[in-house]
């Protein structure tokens, strides 16, 4: 769940992006997995869903270290990748995502997918 004010808009990185709608201080918690709000979906469950639902999950969710897909239930699904991101992306889903540096209002929020998404190579093609 996003814990800062954000908005979505056109991204220079890829399609739609997530942008700060307030200044965010270095060290601030930007996102945290909240059980019963964000979803963790097993591959078994994914394979039982209609193709449209599977496509949505494969597009917007990330594959965590346990082999499950995590689908953010808010606009956090619009974080775009960057090798020098402004928000951490730890492998441990229970760890919050933190602002690496001060972020100005209007700046796109980015993460390094390689740090947490086992399916990052497919997404970065």
MOPAC internal coordinates of N, CA, C and O (Angstrom, degrees):
PM7 1SCF
backbone

  N    0.0000 0     0.00 0     0.00 0    0    0    0
  C    1.4451 1     0.00 0     0.00 0    1    0    0
  C    1.5239 1   108.52 1     0.00 0    2    1    0
  O    1.2310 1   121.43 1   -49.09 1    3    2    1
  N    1.3007 1   114.86 1   130.91 1    3    2    1
  C    1.4592 1   119.72 1   176.30 1    5    3    2
  C    1.5246 1   109.62 1   -66.66 1    6    5    3
  O    1.2310 1   120.70 1   -45.41 1    7    6    5
  N    1.3264 1   116.27 1   134.59 1    7    6    5
  C    1.4566 1   121.70 1  -177.57 1    9    7    6
  C    1.5301 1   111.92 1  -114.99 1   10    9    7
  O    1.2310 1   120.82 1  -167.20 1   11   10    9
  N    1.3240 1   116.04 1    12.80 1   11   10    9
  C    1.4641 1   122.99 1   175.02 1   13   11   10
  C    1.5254 1   107.79 1  -131.64 1   14   13   11
  O    1.2310 1   120.57 1   -19.30 1   15   14   13
  N    1.3295 1   116.51 1   160.70 1   15   14   13
  C    1.4682 1   120.40 1   178.05 1   17   15   14
  C    1.5175 1   109.18 1   -73.99 1   18   17   15
  O    1.2310 1   121.07 1   -50.55 1   19   18   17
  N    1.3253 1   115.55 1   129.45 1   19   18   17
  C    1.4625 1   121.66 1   179.94 1   21   19   18
  C    1.5204 1   109.83 1  -138.13 1   22   21   19
  O    1.2310 1   121.78 1   -11.08 1   23   22   21
  N    1.3189 1   114.19 1   168.92 1   23   22   21
  C    1.4621 1   121.08 1   172.02 1   25   23   22
  C    1.5205 1   106.91 1  -146.78 1   26   25   23
  O    1.2310 1   120.50 1   -21.06 1   27   26   25
  N    1.3176 1   116.65 1   158.94 1   27   26   25
  C    1.4598 1   120.04 1   176.68 1   29   27   26
  C    1.5214 1   108.59 1  -105.06 1   30   29   27
  O    1.2310 1   121.63 1   -24.64 1   31   30   29
  N    1.3383 1   114.48 1   155.36 1   31   30   29
  C    1.4507 1   119.57 1   179.78 1   33   31   30
  C    1.5114 1   110.22 1  -171.66 1   34   33   31
  O    1.2310 1   120.19 1    -2.58 1   35   34   33
  N    1.3299 1   117.24 1   177.42 1   35   34   33
  C    1.4609 1   120.95 1   179.05 1   37   35   34
  C    1.5317 1   110.37 1   -60.39 1   38   37   35
  O    1.2310 1   121.21 1   -42.82 1   39   38   37
  N    1.3304 1   115.30 1   137.18 1   39   38   37
  C    1.4642 1   121.70 1  -177.71 1   41   39   38
  C    1.5187 1   110.77 1  -112.82 1   42   41   39
  O    1.2310 1   120.63 1   -38.83 1   43   42   41
  N    1.3151 1   116.41 1   141.17 1   43   42   41
  C    1.4643 1   120.98 1   172.74 1   45   43   42
  C    1.5253 1   110.52 1   -77.14 1   46   45   43
  O    1.2310 1   120.47 1   164.43 1   47   46   45
  N    1.3309 1   116.71 1   -15.57 1   47   46   45
  C    1.4670 1   121.26 1  -179.15 1   49   47   46
  C    1.5241 1   110.57 1   -84.10 1   50   49   47
  O    1.2310 1   120.99 1   129.42 1   51   50   49
  N    1.3572 1   115.71 1   -50.58 1   51   50   49
  C    1.4674 1   119.74 1  -176.85 1   53   51   50
  C    1.5245 1   109.78 1  -168.97 1   54   53   51
  O    1.2310 1   119.95 1   -64.71 1   55   54   53
  N    1.3007 1   117.69 1   115.29 1   55   54   53
  C    1.4649 1   122.44 1   170.84 1   57   55   54
  C    1.5168 1   114.34 1    50.92 1   58   57   55
  O    1.2310 1   121.28 1    66.97 1   59   58   57
  N    1.3239 1   115.16 1  -113.03 1   59   58   57
  C    1.4588 1   122.97 1  -179.91 1   61   59   58
  C    1.5234 1   108.03 1  -100.73 1   62   61   59
  O    1.2310 1   120.79 1   -38.81 1   63   62   61
  N    1.3227 1   116.10 1   141.19 1   63   62   61
  C    1.4579 1   120.47 1   178.96 1   65   63   62
  C    1.5117 1   111.63 1  -128.12 1   66   65   63
  O    1.2310 1   121.31 1   -10.93 1   67   66   65
  N    1.3241 1   115.10 1   169.07 1   67   66   65
  C    1.4597 1   123.98 1   178.47 1   69   67   66
  C    1.5270 1   107.60 1  -104.87 1   70   69   67
  O    1.2310 1   120.43 1   -51.76 1   71   70   69
  N    1.3250 1   116.79 1   128.24 1   71   70   69
  C    1.4611 1   121.66 1  -174.98 1   73   71   70
  C    1.5226 1   110.71 1  -123.77 1   74   73   71
  O    1.2310 1   121.06 1   -36.80 1   75   74   73
  N    1.3268 1   115.58 1   143.20 1   75   74   73
  C    1.4638 1   120.81 1   175.03 1   77   75   74
  C    1.5254 1   108.51 1   -64.18 1   78   77   75
  O    1.2310 1   120.50 1   -45.19 1   79   78   77
  N    1.3283 1   116.66 1   134.81 1   79   78   77
  C    1.4621 1   121.84 1   176.12 1   81   79   78
  C    1.5306 1   109.74 1  -112.21 1   82   81   79
  O    1.2310 1   121.58 1  -158.61 1   83   82   81
  N    1.3135 1   114.58 1    21.39 1   83   82   81
  C    1.4589 1   123.92 1   177.28 1   85   83   82
  C    1.5228 1   106.39 1  -164.35 1   86   85   83
  O    1.2310 1   119.22 1   -21.24 1   87   86   85
  N    1.3151 1   119.09 1   158.76 1   87   86   85
  C    1.4629 1   118.90 1   171.02 1   89   87   86
  C    1.5319 1   108.87 1   -66.58 1   90   89   87
  O    1.2310 1   120.51 1   -40.04 1   91   90   89
  N    1.3244 1   116.62 1   139.96 1   91   90   89
  C    1.4684 1   121.53 1   179.53 1   93   91   90
  C    1.5244 1   107.31 1  -121.58 1   94   93   91
  O    1.2310 1   120.70 1   -57.64 1   95   94   93
  N    1.3158 1   116.28 1   122.36 1   95   94   93
  C    1.4631 1   121.35 1  -177.79 1   97   95   94
  C    1.5243 1   111.16 1   -77.64 1   98   97   95
  O    1.2310 1   121.02 1   -33.94 1   99   98   97
  N    1.3231 1   115.66 1   146.06 1   99   98   97
  C    1.4594 1   121.09 1   173.31 1  101   99   98
  C    1.5271 1   108.16 1   -52.37 1  102  101   99
  O    1.2310 1   120.55 1   -47.05 1  103  102  101
  N    1.3334 1   116.56 1   132.95 1  103  102  101
  C    1.4585 1   121.77 1   179.72 1  105  103  102
  C    1.5153 1   114.83 1    92.03 1  106  105  103
  O    1.2310 1   119.94 1   170.64 1  107  106  105
  N    1.3349 1   117.72 1    -9.36 1  107  106  105
  C    1.4666 1   120.78 1   179.26 1  109  107  106
  C    1.5258 1   110.18 1   -70.30 1  110  109  107
  O    1.2310 1   120.82 1   -36.22 1  111  110  109
  N    1.3315 1   116.03 1   143.78 1  111  110  109
  C    1.4626 1   120.81 1   174.83 1  113  111  110
  C    1.5260 1   107.65 1   -76.03 1  114  113  111
  O    1.2310 1   121.00 1   -57.37 1  115  114  113
  N    1.3246 1   115.69 1   122.63 1  115  114  113
  C    1.4649 1   121.63 1  -177.87 1  117  115  114
  C    1.5278 1   110.55 1   -97.50 1  118  117  115
  O    1.2310 1   120.39 1   137.80 1  119  118  117
  N    1.3217 1   116.86 1   -42.20 1  119  118  117
  C    1.4696 1   121.92 1  -177.48 1  121  119  118
  C    1.5184 1   109.16 1  -146.20 1  122  121  119
  O    1.2310 1   121.07 1   -33.19 1  123  122  121
  N    1.3316 1   115.56 1   146.81 1  123  122  121
  C    1.4632 1   121.35 1   175.16 1  125  123  122
  C    1.5206 1   107.64 1  -147.52 1  126  125  123
  O    1.2310 1   120.76 1   -40.95 1  127  126  125
  N    1.3413 1   116.16 1   139.05 1  127  126  125
  C    1.4667 1   120.57 1   175.96 1  129  127  126
  C    1.5225 1   108.36 1   -65.83 1  130  129  127
  O    1.2310 1   120.45 1   -56.38 1  131  130  129
  N    1.3232 1   116.75 1   123.62 1  131  130  129
  C    1.4558 1   122.95 1   177.93 1  133  131  130
  C    1.5267 1   107.61 1  -116.99 1  134  133  131
  O    1.2310 1   121.35 1   -69.06 1  135  134  133
  N    1.3287 1   115.01 1   110.94 1  135  134  133
  C    1.4644 1   120.26 1   179.89 1  137  135  134
  C    1.5238 1   109.61 1   -58.05 1  138  137  135
  O    1.2310 1   120.49 1   -36.52 1  139  138  137
  N    1.3139 1   116.67 1   143.48 1  139  138  137
  C    1.4607 1   126.10 1  -177.71 1  141  139  138
  C    1.5287 1   112.94 1    74.58 1  142  141  139
  O    1.2310 1   120.02 1   178.12 1  143  142  141
  N    1.3223 1   117.56 1    -1.88 1  143  142  141
  C    1.4645 1   121.34 1   170.89 1  145  143  142
  C    1.5201 1   108.26 1  -115.03 1  146  145  143
  O    1.2310 1   120.54 1   119.96 1  147  146  145
  N    1.3274 1   116.57 1   -60.04 1  147  146  145
  C    1.4620 1   121.23 1   172.30 1  149  147  146
  C    1.5264 1   107.46 1   -81.73 1  150  149  147
  O    1.2310 1   120.20 1   -27.10 1  151  150  149
  N    1.3202 1   117.22 1   152.90 1  151  150  149
  C    1.4602 1   121.25 1  -174.19 1  153  151  150
  C    1.5228 1   111.76 1  -113.50 1  154  153  151
  O    1.2310 1   120.61 1   -42.32 1  155  154  153
  N    1.3255 1   116.44 1   137.68 1  155  154  153
  C    1.4638 1   122.26 1   170.64 1  157  155  154
  C    1.5217 1   106.46 1  -112.04 1  158  157  155
  O    1.2310 1   120.61 1   -60.36 1  159  158  157
  N    1.3235 1   116.45 1   119.64 1  159  158  157
  C    1.4620 1   122.62 1  -171.10 1  161  159  158
  C    1.5219 1   109.16 1  -118.75 1  162  161  159
  O    1.2310 1   120.53 1   -54.42 1  163  162  161
  N    1.3254 1   116.59 1   125.58 1  163  162  161
  C    1.4634 1   120.07 1   178.86 1  165  163  162
  C    1.5251 1   109.79 1   -75.01 1  166  165  163
  O    1.2310 1   120.88 1   -20.25 1  167  166  165
  N    1.3293 1   115.93 1   159.75 1  167  166  165
  C    1.4699 1   119.93 1   176.98 1  169  167  166
  C    1.5212 1   110.38 1   -63.47 1  170  169  167
  O    1.2310 1   120.16 1   145.71 1  171  170  169
  N    1.3301 1   117.29 1   -34.29 1  171  170  169
  C    1.4644 1   121.34 1   177.94 1  173  171  170
  C    1.5246 1   110.11 1   -61.28 1  174  173  171
  O    1.2310 1   120.56 1   132.57 1  175  174  173
  N    1.3266 1   116.53 1   -47.43 1  175  174  173
  C    1.4662 1   120.60 1   178.27 1  177  175  174
  C    1.5220 1   110.79 1   -64.46 1  178  177  175
  O    1.2310 1   120.43 1   136.79 1  179  178  177
  N    1.3296 1   116.79 1   -43.21 1  179  178  177
  C    1.4672 1   120.93 1   179.13 1  181  179  178
  C    1.5247 1   110.72 1   -53.97 1  182  181  179
  O    1.2310 1   120.62 1   136.50 1  183  182  181
  N    1.3155 1   116.41 1   -43.50 1  183  182  181
  C    1.4659 1   121.03 1  -176.61 1  185  183  182
  C    1.5224 1   113.78 1   -70.58 1  186  185  183
  O    1.2310 1   119.59 1   168.05 1  187  186  185
  N    1.3440 1   118.39 1   -11.95 1  187  186  185
  C    1.4687 1   121.26 1   177.72 1  189  187  186
  C    1.5251 1   112.13 1   -92.51 1  190  189  187
  O    1.2310 1   120.43 1   171.18 1  191  190  189
  N    1.3145 1   116.78 1    -8.82 1  191  190  189
  C    1.4678 1   121.11 1  -175.33 1  193  191  190
  C    1.5279 1   111.62 1   -84.69 1  194  193  191
  O    1.2310 1   120.26 1   -23.96 1  195  194  193
  N    1.3326 1   117.11 1   156.04 1  195  194  193
  C    1.4668 1   120.16 1   174.35 1  197  195  194
  C    1.5335 1   109.90 1   -58.84 1  198  197  195
  O    1.2310 1   120.54 1   -26.82 1  199  198  197
  N    1.3060 1   116.57 1   153.18 1  199  198  197
  C    1.4607 1   122.44 1  -175.79 1  201  199  198
  C    1.5297 1   111.80 1   -55.56 1  202  201  199
  O    1.2310 1   120.11 1   142.79 1  203  202  201
  N    1.3346 1   117.39 1   -37.21 1  203  202  201
  C    1.4637 1   120.33 1  -179.55 1  205  203  202
  C    1.5291 1   110.71 1   -63.55 1  206  205  203
  O    1.2310 1   120.30 1   139.07 1  207  206  205
  N    1.3219 1   117.04 1   -40.93 1  207  206  205
  C    1.4689 1   121.34 1   178.30 1  209  207  206
  C    1.5224 1   110.29 1   -67.53 1  210  209  207
  O    1.2310 1   120.40 1   137.66 1  211  210  209
  N    1.3315 1   116.84 1   -42.34 1  211  210  209
  C    1.4780 1   120.26 1   177.85 1  213  211  210
  C    1.5193 1   110.50 1   -60.43 1  214  213  211
  O    1.2310 1   120.23 1   134.47 1  215  214  213
  N    1.3355 1   117.16 1   -45.53 1  215  214  213
  C    1.4666 1   120.80 1   179.87 1  217  215  214
  C    1.5281 1   111.18 1   -59.80 1  218  217  215
  O    1.2310 1   120.50 1   138.34 1  219  218  217
  N    1.3291 1   116.64 1   -41.66 1  219  218  217
  C    1.4607 1   121.02 1   178.66 1  221  219  218
  C    1.5278 1   110.71 1   -61.96 1  222  221  219
  O    1.2310 1   120.47 1   134.55 1  223  222  221
  N    1.3156 1   116.70 1   -45.45 1  223  222  221
  C    1.4658 1   121.07 1  -179.70 1  225  223  222
  C    1.5225 1   110.51 1   -65.46 1  226  225  223
  O    1.2310 1   119.91 1   136.04 1  227  226  225
  N    1.3240 1   117.78 1   -43.96 1  227  226  225
  C    1.4683 1   120.39 1  -179.84 1  229  227  226
  C    1.5272 1   112.17 1   -66.04 1  230  229  227
  O    1.2310 1   120.24 1   155.12 1  231  230  229
  N    1.3261 1   117.15 1   -24.88 1  231  230  229
  C    1.4629 1   121.09 1   177.69 1  233  231  230
  C    1.5232 1   111.75 1   -81.66 1  234  233  231
  O    1.2310 1   120.13 1   135.83 1  235  234  233
  N    1.3253 1   117.36 1   -44.17 1  235  234  233
  C    1.4648 1   120.85 1  -169.08 1  237  235  234
  C    1.5251 1   115.51 1  -106.22 1  238  237  235
  O    1.2310 1   119.55 1   165.13 1  239  238  237
  N    1.3144 1   118.46 1   -14.87 1  239  238  237
  C    1.4678 1   120.08 1  -179.37 1  241  239  238
  C    1.5226 1   110.01 1   -94.59 1  242  241  239
  O    1.2310 1   121.03 1   -16.68 1  243  242  241
  N    1.3182 1   115.63 1   163.32 1  243  242  241
  C    1.4653 1   119.85 1   172.09 1  245  243  242
  C    1.5191 1   109.09 1  -114.35 1  246  245  243
  O    1.2310 1   121.07 1   -26.73 1  247  246  245
  N    1.3228 1   115.56 1   153.27 1  247  246  245
  C    1.4610 1   122.64 1  -179.51 1  249  247  246
  C    1.5231 1   107.40 1   -94.28 1  250  249  247
  O    1.2310 1   120.67 1   -66.28 1  251  250  249
  N    1.3424 1   116.32 1   113.72 1  251  250  249
  C    1.4651 1   119.46 1  -175.17 1  253  251  250
  C    1.5265 1   112.26 1   -83.54 1  254  253  251
  O    1.2310 1   120.82 1    -2.03 1  255  254  253
  N    1.3300 1   116.04 1   177.97 1  255  254  253
  C    1.4659 1   121.87 1  -175.61 1  257  255  254
  C    1.5239 1   112.19 1   -65.17 1  258  257  255
  O    1.2310 1   119.72 1   160.80 1  259  258  257
  N    1.3407 1   118.14 1   -19.20 1  259  258  257
  C    1.4616 1   122.06 1   178.36 1  261  259  258
  C    1.5242 1   112.40 1   -87.73 1  262  261  259
  O    1.2310 1   120.21 1   178.12 1  263  262  261
  N    1.3362 1   117.21 1    -1.88 1  263  262  261
  C    1.4586 1   120.90 1   179.99 1  265  263  262
  C    1.5131 1   113.85 1    84.90 1  266  265  263
  O    1.2310 1   120.22 1  -164.52 1  267  266  265
  N    1.3349 1   117.18 1    15.48 1  267  266  265
  C    1.4575 1   121.75 1   177.83 1  269  267  266
  C    1.5277 1   109.66 1  -108.26 1  270  269  267
  O    1.2310 1   121.18 1   -26.33 1  271  270  269
  N    1.3222 1   115.35 1   153.67 1  271  270  269
  C    1.4568 1   120.76 1   177.52 1  273  271  270
  C    1.5264 1   109.11 1   -89.79 1  274  273  271
  O    1.2310 1   120.65 1   -45.66 1  275  274  273
  N    1.3221 1   116.36 1   134.34 1  275  274  273
  C    1.4621 1   121.83 1   177.04 1  277  275  274
  C    1.5236 1   107.48 1  -111.02 1  278  277  275
  O    1.2310 1   121.35 1   -60.33 1  279  278  277
  N    1.3257 1   115.02 1   119.67 1  279  278  277
  C    1.4602 1   121.80 1  -179.74 1  281  279  278
  C    1.5239 1   108.51 1  -110.44 1  282  281  279
  O    1.2310 1   120.83 1   -63.69 1  283  282  281
  N    1.3030 1   116.01 1   116.31 1  283  282  281
  C    1.4635 1   121.29 1   177.41 1  285  283  282
  C    1.5242 1   108.11 1   -72.63 1  286  285  283
  O    1.2310 1   120.47 1   -46.54 1  287  286  285
  N    1.3179 1   116.71 1   133.46 1  287  286  285
  C    1.4636 1   120.50 1  -176.59 1  289  287  286
  C    1.5203 1   113.33 1   -88.84 1  290  289  287
  O    1.2310 1   120.37 1  -174.67 1  291  290  289
  N    1.3209 1   116.89 1     5.33 1  291  290  289
  C    1.4581 1   120.62 1   175.76 1  293  291  290
  C    1.5284 1   108.71 1  -126.90 1  294  293  291
  O    1.2310 1   119.99 1    19.47 1  295  294  293
  N    1.2991 1   117.62 1  -160.53 1  295  294  293
  C    1.4652 1   120.55 1  -175.50 1  297  295  294
  C    1.5235 1   114.19 1   -75.00 1  298  297  295
  O    1.2310 1   119.16 1  -178.21 1  299  298  297
  N    1.3120 1   119.21 1     1.79 1  299  298  297
  C    1.4746 1   121.21 1   177.42 1  301  299  298
  C    1.5248 1   110.82 1   -59.15 1  302  301  299
  O    1.2310 1   119.80 1   159.87 1  303  302  301
  N    1.3042 1   117.99 1   -20.13 1  303  302  301
  C    1.4668 1   120.77 1   178.04 1  305  303  302
  C    1.5282 1   111.70 1   -65.22 1  306  305  303
  O    1.2310 1   120.27 1   169.86 1  307  306  305
  N    1.3450 1   117.09 1   -10.14 1  307  306  305
  C    1.4629 1   120.95 1  -179.72 1  309  307  306
  C    1.5310 1   113.72 1   -98.49 1  310  309  307
  O    1.2310 1   119.77 1  -169.34 1  311  310  309
  N    1.3429 1   118.04 1    10.66 1  311  310  309
  C    1.4680 1   119.83 1   169.50 1  313  311  310
  C    1.5251 1   106.71 1   -58.17 1  314  313  311
  O    1.2310 1   119.58 1   -48.82 1  315  314  313
  N    1.3104 1   118.41 1   131.18 1  315  314  313
  C    1.4580 1   121.71 1   175.38 1  317  315  314
  C    1.5198 1   109.98 1  -102.97 1  318  317  315
  O    1.2310 1   120.47 1   -21.78 1  319  318  317
  N    1.3400 1   116.71 1   158.22 1  319  318  317
  C    1.4643 1   120.57 1  -176.10 1  321  319  318
  C    1.5233 1   112.86 1   -82.08 1  322  321  319
  O    1.2310 1   121.83 1   -31.96 1  323  322  321
  N    1.3132 1   114.10 1   148.04 1  323  322  321
  C    1.4572 1   120.72 1   173.58 1  325  323  322
  C    1.5293 1   107.33 1  -157.19 1  326  325  323
  O    1.2310 1   120.56 1   -39.85 1  327  326  325
  N    1.3222 1   116.54 1   140.15 1  327  326  325
  C    1.4661 1   120.14 1   179.30 1  329  327  326
  C    1.5209 1   112.20 1   -67.94 1  330  329  327
  O    1.2310 1   120.18 1   152.63 1  331  330  329
  N    1.3241 1   117.26 1   -27.37 1  331  330  329
  C    1.4738 1   122.24 1   176.26 1  333  331  330
  C    1.5258 1   107.68 1  -118.19 1  334  333  331
  O    1.2310 1   120.00 1  -104.84 1  335  334  333
  N    1.3417 1   117.61 1    75.16 1  335  334  333
  C    1.4617 1   121.32 1  -173.18 1  337  335  334
  C    1.5313 1   112.18 1   -75.88 1  338  337  335
  O    1.2310 1   121.45 1   -10.45 1  339  338  337
  N    1.3390 1   114.83 1   169.55 1  339  338  337
  C    1.4581 1   119.49 1   175.10 1  341  339  338
  C    1.5278 1   112.65 1  -106.54 1  342  341  339
  O    1.2310 1   120.24 1   178.89 1  343  342  341
  N    1.3379 1   117.14 1    -1.11 1  343  342  341
  C    1.4672 1   122.33 1   177.63 1  345  343  342
  C    1.5231 1   108.49 1  -132.15 1  346  345  343
  O    1.2310 1   120.62 1   -45.00 1  347  346  345
  N    1.3464 1   116.41 1   135.00 1  347  346  345
  C    1.4631 1   120.13 1   178.05 1  349  347  346
  C    1.5159 1   110.05 1   -66.98 1  350  349  347
  O    1.2310 1   121.24 1   -20.47 1  351  350  349
  N    1.3111 1   115.23 1   159.53 1  351  350  349
  C    1.4579 1   121.97 1   176.91 1  353  351  350
  C    1.5243 1   107.51 1  -143.56 1  354  353  351
  O    1.2310 1   120.01 1  -101.25 1  355  354  353
  N    1.3339 1   117.58 1    78.75 1  355  354  353
  C    1.4622 1   119.93 1  -177.50 1  357  355  354
  C    1.5197 1   112.43 1   -68.96 1  358  357  355
  O    1.2310 1   120.72 1   -24.83 1  359  358  357
  N    1.3357 1   116.23 1   155.17 1  359  358  357
  C    1.4667 1   120.65 1   178.25 1  361  359  358
  C    1.5203 1   111.93 1   -69.77 1  362  361  359
  O    1.2310 1   119.98 1   152.85 1  363  362  361
  N    1.3075 1   117.64 1   -27.15 1  363  362  361
  C    1.4587 1   122.58 1  -177.98 1  365  363  362
  C    1.5297 1   109.24 1   -83.79 1  366  365  363
  O    1.2310 1   120.52 1   -64.62 1  367  366  365
  N    1.3413 1   116.62 1   115.38 1  367  366  365
  C    1.4627 1   120.68 1  -177.85 1  369  367  366
  C    1.5221 1   113.16 1   -61.16 1  370  369  367
  O    1.2310 1   120.05 1   156.70 1  371  370  369
  N    1.3373 1   117.51 1   -23.30 1  371  370  369
  C    1.4604 1   119.29 1  -179.17 1  373  371  370
  C    1.5270 1   112.00 1   -80.16 1  374  373  371
  O    1.2310 1   120.02 1   167.86 1  375  374  373
  N    1.3277 1   117.57 1   -12.14 1  375  374  373
  C    1.4672 1   121.17 1   178.84 1  377  375  374
  C    1.5248 1   109.49 1   -84.88 1  378  377  375
  O    1.2310 1   120.06 1   -44.23 1  379  378  377
  N    1.3188 1   117.50 1   135.77 1  379  378  377
  C    1.4670 1   119.20 1   178.96 1  381  379  378
  C    1.5219 1   111.89 1   -71.49 1  382  381  379
  O    1.2310 1   121.10 1   -23.70 1  383  382  381
  N    1.3143 1   115.51 1   156.30 1  383  382  381
  C    1.4653 1   122.44 1   173.33 1  385  383  382
  C    1.5258 1   107.03 1   -90.50 1  386  385  383
  O    1.2310 1   120.99 1   -53.14 1  387  386  385
  N    1.3256 1   115.72 1   126.86 1  387  386  385
  C    1.4589 1   122.66 1  -170.33 1  389  387  386
  C    1.5320 1   110.26 1  -116.16 1  390  389  387
  O    1.2310 1   120.66 1   -34.35 1  391  390  389
  N    1.3299 1   116.35 1   145.65 1  391  390  389
  C    1.4674 1   120.74 1   173.19 1  393  391  390
  C    1.5260 1   108.42 1   -67.60 1  394  393  391
  O    1.2310 1   120.56 1   -55.96 1  395  394  393
  N    1.3266 1   116.53 1   124.04 1  395  394  393
  C    1.4627 1   122.65 1  -178.09 1  397  395  394
  C    1.5297 1   110.52 1   -75.42 1  398  397  395
  O    1.2310 1   120.79 1   152.27 1  399  398  397
  N    1.3213 1   116.10 1   -27.73 1  399  398  397
  C    1.4721 1   122.31 1  -179.15 1  401  399  398
  C    1.5204 1   107.60 1  -150.31 1  402  401  399
  O    1.2310 1   120.38 1    -7.11 1  403  402  401
  N    1.2996 1   116.88 1   172.89 1  403  402  401
  C    1.4600 1   120.00 1   174.92 1  405  403  402
  C    1.5296 1   108.96 1   -62.39 1  406  405  403
  O    1.2310 1   120.92 1   -43.46 1  407  406  405
  N    1.3202 1   115.85 1   136.54 1  407  406  405
  C    1.4625 1   122.54 1  -178.82 1  409  407  406
  C    1.5265 1   107.49 1  -121.58 1  410  409  407
  O    1.2310 1   120.68 1   -50.39 1  411  410  409
  N    1.3174 1   116.31 1   129.61 1  411  410  409
  C    1.4664 1   119.97 1  -179.02 1  413  411  410
  C    1.5269 1   110.28 1   -86.58 1  414  413  411
  O    1.2310 1   121.17 1   -27.23 1  415  414  413
  N    1.3129 1   115.37 1   152.77 1  415  414  413
  C    1.4586 1   120.79 1   176.11 1  417  415  414
  C    1.5252 1   108.71 1   -58.50 1  418  417  415
  O    1.2310 1   120.49 1   -46.27 1  419  418  417
  N    1.3231 1   116.67 1   133.73 1  419  418  417
  C    1.4603 1   122.24 1  -178.85 1  421  419  418
  C    1.5164 1   113.86 1    95.93 1  422  421  419
  O    1.2310 1   119.99 1   168.29 1  423  422  421
  N    1.3358 1   117.62 1   -11.71 1  423  422  421
  C    1.4692 1   121.24 1  -179.87 1  425  423  422
  C    1.5282 1   109.95 1   -79.58 1  426  425  423
  O    1.2310 1   120.77 1   -39.44 1  427  426  425
  N    1.3310 1   116.14 1   140.56 1  427  426  425
  C    1.4593 1   119.77 1   177.99 1  429  427  426
  C    1.5270 1   110.01 1   -71.03 1  430  429  427
  O    1.2310 1   120.93 1   -43.32 1  431  430  429
  N    1.3320 1   115.83 1   136.68 1  431  430  429
  C    1.4618 1   122.01 1   177.26 1  433  431  430
  C    1.5227 1   108.35 1   -89.18 1  434  433  431
  O    1.2310 1   120.68 1   -49.90 1  435  434  433
  N    1.3211 1   116.31 1   130.10 1  435  434  433
  C    1.4642 1   121.10 1  -176.01 1  437  435  434
  C    1.5210 1   110.98 1  -132.71 1  438  437  435
  O    1.2310 1   121.50 1   -22.41 1  439  438  437
  N    1.3316 1   114.74 1   157.59 1  439  438  437
  C    1.4606 1   122.66 1   176.46 1  441  439  438
  C    1.5198 1   108.61 1  -137.19 1  442  441  439
  O    1.2310 1   120.79 1   -20.56 1  443  442  441
  N    1.3161 1   116.09 1   159.44 1  443  442  441
  C    1.4602 1   120.92 1   173.82 1  445  443  442
  C    1.5290 1   107.34 1   -93.77 1  446  445  443
  O    1.2310 1   120.34 1   -77.56 1  447  446  445
  N    1.3298 1   116.96 1   102.44 1  447  446  445
  C    1.4641 1   121.88 1  -176.95 1  449  447  446
  C    1.5257 1   112.08 1   -55.84 1  450  449  447
  O    1.2310 1   120.42 1   149.40 1  451  450  449
  N    1.3245 1   116.81 1   -30.60 1  451  450  449
  C    1.4721 1   120.78 1  -177.25 1  453  451  450
  C    1.5222 1   111.92 1   -60.94 1  454  453  451
  O    1.2310 1   120.04 1   157.66 1  455  454  453
  N    1.3238 1   117.53 1   -22.34 1  455  454  453
  C    1.4640 1   121.32 1  -177.54 1  457  455  454
  C    1.5215 1   114.00 1   -79.99 1  458  457  455
  O    1.2310 1   119.80 1   161.60 1  459  458  457
  N    1.3336 1   117.98 1   -18.40 1  459  458  457
  C    1.4651 1   118.09 1  -172.98 1  461  459  458
  C    1.5278 1   115.24 1  -143.14 1  462  461  459
  O    1.2310 1   119.09 1   163.45 1  463  462  461
  N    1.3246 1   119.35 1   -16.55 1  463  462  461
  C    1.4665 1   121.50 1  -174.12 1  465  463  462
  C    1.5237 1   110.11 1  -107.55 1  466  465  463
  O    1.2310 1   120.74 1   -71.05 1  467  466  465
  N    1.3242 1   116.19 1   108.95 1  467  466  465
  C    1.4670 1   120.81 1  -179.55 1  469  467  466
  C    1.5269 1   111.76 1   -65.42 1  470  469  467
  O    1.2310 1   120.22 1   167.19 1  471  470  469
  N    1.3214 1   117.18 1   -12.81 1  471  470  469
  C    1.4627 1   122.83 1  -179.54 1  473  471  470
  C    1.5348 1   111.21 1  -106.37 1  474  473  471
  O    1.2310 1   120.20 1  -159.31 1  475  474  473
  N    1.3377 1   117.22 1    20.69 1  475  474  473
  C    1.4676 1   120.50 1  -173.09 1  477  475  474
  C    1.5247 1   113.05 1   -63.66 1  478  477  475
  O    1.2310 1   119.60 1   145.55 1  479  478  477
  N    1.3327 1   118.38 1   -34.45 1  479  478  477
  C    1.4721 1   119.92 1  -176.16 1  481  479  478
  C    1.5236 1   111.78 1   -61.81 1  482  481  479
  O    1.2310 1   120.30 1   139.68 1  483  482  481
  N    1.3281 1   117.03 1   -40.32 1  483  482  481
  C    1.4652 1   120.87 1   178.79 1  485  483  482
  C    1.5295 1   110.22 1   -64.82 1  486  485  483
  O    1.2310 1   120.26 1   141.75 1  487  486  485
  N    1.3106 1   117.11 1   -38.25 1  487  486  485
  C    1.4628 1   121.11 1  -176.99 1  489  487  486
  C    1.5191 1   112.85 1   -74.80 1  490  489  487
  O    1.2310 1   120.15 1   154.33 1  491  490  489
  N    1.3174 1   117.32 1   -25.67 1  491  490  489
  C    1.4623 1   120.39 1  -176.05 1  493  491  490
  C    1.5207 1   113.17 1   -93.45 1  494  493  491
  O    1.2310 1   119.90 1  -171.71 1  495  494  493
  N    1.3298 1   117.79 1     8.29 1  495  494  493
  C    1.4722 1   121.19 1   178.87 1  497  495  494
  C    1.4979 1   110.57 1   -72.99 1  498  497  495
  O    1.2310 1   120.10 1   180.00 1  499  498  497

